[in-house]
Amino acid sequence: MYLRYYGWKGDQFTISDVIKPIAQDRNVNVEELDYYTKNYAGWLQTIYRVGGDLELIKKLLAAGVPVMIEETFHFDENFWPNDDRWAGHYLLINGYDDQNRKFLGQDSFAGENKWFDYDLIDRQWQAFNRVYILVYLPEQEATIQAILGDNWDVDKNRQNALDIAKQETESDPQNVYAWFNLGSNYVYFDENNFATQAYDKARQIGWPQRMLRYQFGPFLAYFHSLRTDDLMSLVDYALERTPNSEEALLWKGWGLYRLGDKQKAIESFQAALAAHPNYLDAQYALDYVNQN
């Protein structure tokens, strides 16, 4: 939908053949979308950042740049007993109405040209660290850079997002997403002990059942802070909810390898590759373990 705005002629299957070759794959992450645009729609530019806000979206729209965000979605039916129905998906925003405080969005579930309340968007966006994806023409880059300011720099953007998450944990200490975002931003800086402390708080409050289908910072944080038992608990829980999650299978493999079970680690890496044949992290893990 986003690429078509610029005249791209493909469809969802053109993209899924590359980044989601197995139809049962439940998630396409931001990094995969970024990879596809850079490698298969190379006449366009793309970036993604975190810690966005409503005013930033409006400035980008006013400059003629649609904005894609990842946000919360709720299913209409249960898929298991006591299902919280929480899920994530992408929304393309291409207009706004300040008088009525609404964004115009293109939504694969709700439909085309639907209006969404500003405050609702912000609440649902927070769950994903307020990540935003921009696809644009090369000649628009200087304008976008000026709008983003210091958020153009990836490291500074993450620091800004970390500061926002800290402020939100202080102003709303029971907000699970504020704590989760704090952990994820610490992971970016390899501050894994701080990250696990934030994730511990988010776990205590209780994050949505499918959270680890979409975001994987806790796997990295608990692994690198040597909390392998916590890692294994998380990946097992994630696989109960999403049995073919290549990310959970990957980190289960690394946990098993650390615990000394090389053969089961290999099997888990192989399962990750079966779930996503182009998953380079799983191929690296398999090669590494086979050579050591």
C-alpha distance (Angstrom), angle and dihedral (degrees) to the residues before:
residue distance angle dihedral
M1 . . .
Y2 3.81 . .
L3 3.80 95.0 .
R4 3.79 91.8 47.2
Y5 3.79 88.2 61.1
Y6 3.81 85.5 71.1
G7 3.80 95.9 44.6
W8 3.80 100.1 -91.8
K9 3.82 109.7 157.9
G10 3.81 103.0 -152.0
D11 3.79 131.5 94.7
Q12 3.80 138.1 -142.8
F13 3.80 91.0 -76.5
T14 3.80 91.8 54.7
I15 3.80 87.4 58.9
S16 3.80 97.9 38.2
D17 3.81 91.6 53.8
V18 3.81 86.5 67.2
I19 3.80 107.5 31.8
K20 3.81 101.8 20.6
P21 3.82 106.5 30.3
I22 3.81 93.8 157.5
A23 3.80 109.5 68.7
Q24 3.81 92.5 -147.8
D25 3.82 91.7 62.1
R26 3.82 102.6 119.4
N27 3.78 99.4 -161.4
V28 3.78 141.5 46.7
N29 3.78 110.0 -170.6
V30 3.78 129.6 -148.7
E31 3.79 93.3 -105.0
E32 3.81 90.9 56.3
L33 3.80 92.3 51.1
D34 3.80 89.3 48.3
Y35 3.81 90.3 50.6
Y36 3.80 93.3 50.2
T37 3.79 95.3 50.2
K38 3.80 93.4 47.0
N39 3.80 94.4 47.4
Y40 3.80 104.3 32.4
A41 3.81 104.0 28.0
G42 3.78 96.3 36.9
W43 3.79 95.4 157.8
L44 3.81 86.2 71.8
Q45 3.79 129.6 66.7
T46 3.79 123.7 -134.8
I47 3.78 138.5 -176.2
Y48 3.78 135.9 165.6
R49 3.77 129.5 -153.3
V50 3.81 137.6 174.7
G51 3.78 135.2 -134.2
G52 3.79 95.4 49.9
D53 3.78 125.5 165.5
L54 3.79 138.9 -157.2
E55 3.80 95.1 -100.6
L56 3.79 90.8 54.1
I57 3.80 90.9 52.8
K58 3.80 90.5 51.8
K59 3.81 92.8 49.1
L60 3.79 91.2 51.5
L61 3.79 92.3 47.3
A62 3.80 90.6 49.5
A63 3.81 87.8 54.4
G64 3.80 90.8 53.6
V65 3.80 98.0 -102.4
P66 3.83 117.9 126.7
V67 3.80 115.0 -143.7
M68 3.79 127.2 -140.4
I69 3.79 118.1 -156.7
E70 3.78 134.1 -178.3
E71 3.78 111.3 -128.5
T72 3.78 146.3 159.0
F73 3.79 122.9 -71.6
H74 3.81 129.2 -179.5
F75 3.80 124.1 -145.7
D76 3.79 119.7 -131.7
E77 3.81 93.9 -132.1
N78 3.80 141.0 34.4
F79 3.78 121.3 -99.9
W80 3.82 93.6 -169.5
P81 3.82 136.1 6.5
N82 3.81 112.6 -63.8
D83 3.80 91.5 7.0
D84 3.81 109.8 176.2
R85 3.84 87.0 -152.0
W86 3.81 90.2 -139.3
A87 3.80 116.3 149.6
G88 3.78 141.2 150.5
H89 3.77 133.7 -120.6
Y90 3.79 142.3 155.9
L91 3.78 127.2 -90.9
L92 3.81 123.3 -165.6
I93 3.81 111.1 -147.7
N94 3.79 116.3 -160.1
G95 3.78 106.5 159.9
Y96 3.80 145.8 18.7
D97 3.79 142.0 -154.6
D98 3.80 110.7 -153.6
Q99 3.79 94.2 -174.3
N100 3.80 91.8 60.5
R101 3.83 94.4 28.6
K102 3.78 95.2 -124.8
F103 3.80 137.6 133.0
L104 3.79 123.1 -142.7
G105 3.79 109.3 -129.6
Q106 3.77 142.8 -178.7
D107 3.79 107.3 -138.3
S108 3.79 125.9 -177.4
F109 3.82 89.7 -148.9
A110 3.81 105.0 33.4
G111 3.80 94.3 36.3
E112 3.79 138.3 -122.6
N113 3.80 126.1 -35.4
K114 3.80 97.3 10.8
W115 3.80 123.2 159.1
F116 3.81 120.3 -128.5
D117 3.80 127.6 -167.6
Y118 3.82 115.5 -112.6
D119 3.80 94.6 -128.7
L120 3.80 92.9 46.9
I121 3.79 90.8 51.7
D122 3.79 92.0 51.2
R123 3.81 93.1 49.1
Q124 3.77 93.3 48.6
W125 3.80 93.0 42.3
Q126 3.80 94.3 52.8
A127 3.81 90.8 70.7
F128 3.81 88.5 69.6
N129 3.79 99.0 46.3
R130 3.82 86.9 -98.5
V131 3.79 91.1 -79.4
Y132 3.79 116.8 -176.7
I133 3.78 131.3 -169.3
L134 3.78 122.9 -152.0
V135 3.80 124.7 -164.3
Y136 3.78 114.9 -176.8
L137 3.79 147.4 150.0
P138 3.82 118.0 -86.9
E139 3.80 91.4 -113.6
Q140 3.82 89.8 59.3
E141 3.79 94.9 58.9
A142 3.81 97.6 91.9
T143 3.81 90.4 51.9
I144 3.80 92.3 49.3
Q145 3.78 91.8 46.7
A146 3.80 90.0 53.3
I147 3.82 92.0 49.3
L148 3.80 93.4 48.8
G149 3.79 94.3 46.6
D150 3.80 111.0 179.0
N151 3.81 89.6 -2.6
W152 3.79 87.0 75.2
D153 3.81 86.2 76.8
V154 3.80 106.7 77.5
D155 3.81 96.4 -144.9
K156 3.79 93.3 46.6
N157 3.79 89.6 47.2
R158 3.79 90.4 55.3
Q159 3.78 91.7 47.6
N160 3.79 89.7 51.5
A161 3.81 90.3 49.7
L162 3.80 90.7 48.5
D163 3.80 90.2 52.1
I164 3.81 90.5 49.9
A165 3.80 91.4 50.3
K166 3.81 91.0 49.3
Q167 3.79 90.8 51.9
E168 3.79 91.3 48.9
T169 3.81 93.2 50.4
E170 3.80 87.9 53.5
S171 3.80 96.3 45.9
D172 3.82 94.7 41.0
P173 3.84 108.7 21.9
Q174 3.81 94.1 177.9
N175 3.80 94.3 54.2
V176 3.79 104.0 116.1
Y177 3.80 93.6 -164.5
A178 3.80 93.3 54.2
W179 3.81 89.8 56.0
F180 3.80 92.9 43.1
N181 3.81 91.2 50.5
L182 3.79 90.3 48.3
G183 3.79 89.3 54.7
S184 3.79 93.2 47.1
N185 3.79 92.9 50.4
Y186 3.80 90.4 49.8
V187 3.82 88.7 52.0
Y188 3.80 89.2 57.8
F189 3.82 88.9 59.7
D190 3.83 92.8 43.6
E191 3.81 89.4 -114.7
N192 3.77 90.1 140.9
N193 3.80 99.1 161.4
F194 3.80 90.5 54.8
A195 3.80 88.4 44.1
T196 3.79 93.8 54.4
Q197 3.80 90.9 49.1
A198 3.81 89.3 55.6
Y199 3.79 92.5 44.4
D200 3.81 89.9 48.4
K201 3.80 88.6 58.3
A202 3.80 91.5 47.1
R203 3.81 90.1 50.3
Q204 3.80 90.2 49.4
I205 3.81 91.0 53.1
G206 3.79 90.1 42.9
W207 3.79 125.8 -112.7
P208 3.83 123.3 -142.5
Q209 3.78 118.6 -76.7
R210 3.81 94.7 -113.4
M211 3.82 96.7 41.2
L212 3.80 93.3 112.2
R213 3.79 91.2 52.2
Y214 3.79 87.8 72.2
Q215 3.81 108.6 24.0
F216 3.78 126.4 44.7
G217 3.78 106.5 179.6
P218 3.83 92.7 112.3
F219 3.81 90.6 59.7
L220 3.80 91.4 56.1
A221 3.80 94.8 41.4
Y222 3.80 97.0 50.7
F223 3.81 92.6 42.5
H224 3.79 95.1 50.1
S225 3.81 93.3 42.8
L226 3.83 87.8 54.7
R227 3.81 93.8 -116.2
T228 3.78 92.7 136.4
D229 3.81 96.3 158.9
D230 3.80 90.0 56.9
L231 3.79 90.1 46.9
M232 3.79 91.9 52.8
S233 3.80 91.6 48.4
L234 3.79 90.7 51.9
V235 3.80 97.0 46.6
D236 3.79 91.8 46.8
Y237 3.80 90.0 51.2
A238 3.81 91.2 46.6
L239 3.81 90.7 51.1
E240 3.79 91.3 50.6
R241 3.80 87.5 59.7
T242 3.81 98.0 35.7
P243 3.83 110.1 18.8
N244 3.81 94.1 -175.9
S245 3.81 97.2 48.0
E246 3.79 102.7 139.0
E247 3.80 91.6 -161.6
A248 3.81 93.5 54.0
L249 3.81 90.3 45.6
L250 3.80 90.3 50.5
W251 3.79 94.2 51.8
K252 3.78 92.5 42.2
G253 3.79 85.8 57.0
W254 3.79 92.3 51.7
G255 3.79 90.3 48.1
L256 3.80 91.3 51.0
Y257 3.79 90.8 47.9
R258 3.79 91.1 53.0
L259 3.81 89.1 49.2
G260 3.80 89.1 55.3
D261 3.81 99.7 -106.8
K262 3.79 99.5 124.9
Q263 3.80 96.3 166.6
K264 3.80 94.8 52.8
A265 3.80 89.0 44.7
I266 3.80 89.6 55.8
E267 3.80 90.3 48.8
S268 3.80 90.6 51.8
F269 3.81 92.2 49.5
Q270 3.80 89.5 48.7
A271 3.80 89.8 51.0
A272 3.81 89.2 51.9
L273 3.80 89.6 53.3
A274 3.79 91.1 47.4
A275 3.80 88.9 53.3
H276 3.81 91.4 47.9
P277 3.83 114.1 14.0
N278 3.82 92.4 -167.9
Y279 3.81 94.8 51.5
L280 3.80 102.2 129.8
D281 3.81 95.1 -173.9
A282 3.81 90.2 59.1
Q283 3.80 91.9 47.4
Y284 3.81 90.2 50.6
A285 3.81 90.7 49.2
L286 3.79 91.7 49.7
D287 3.80 92.4 48.9
Y288 3.80 91.9 46.4
V289 3.80 95.4 50.3
N290 3.80 93.2 44.3
Q291 3.80 90.3 53.4
N292 3.81 96.2 46.6
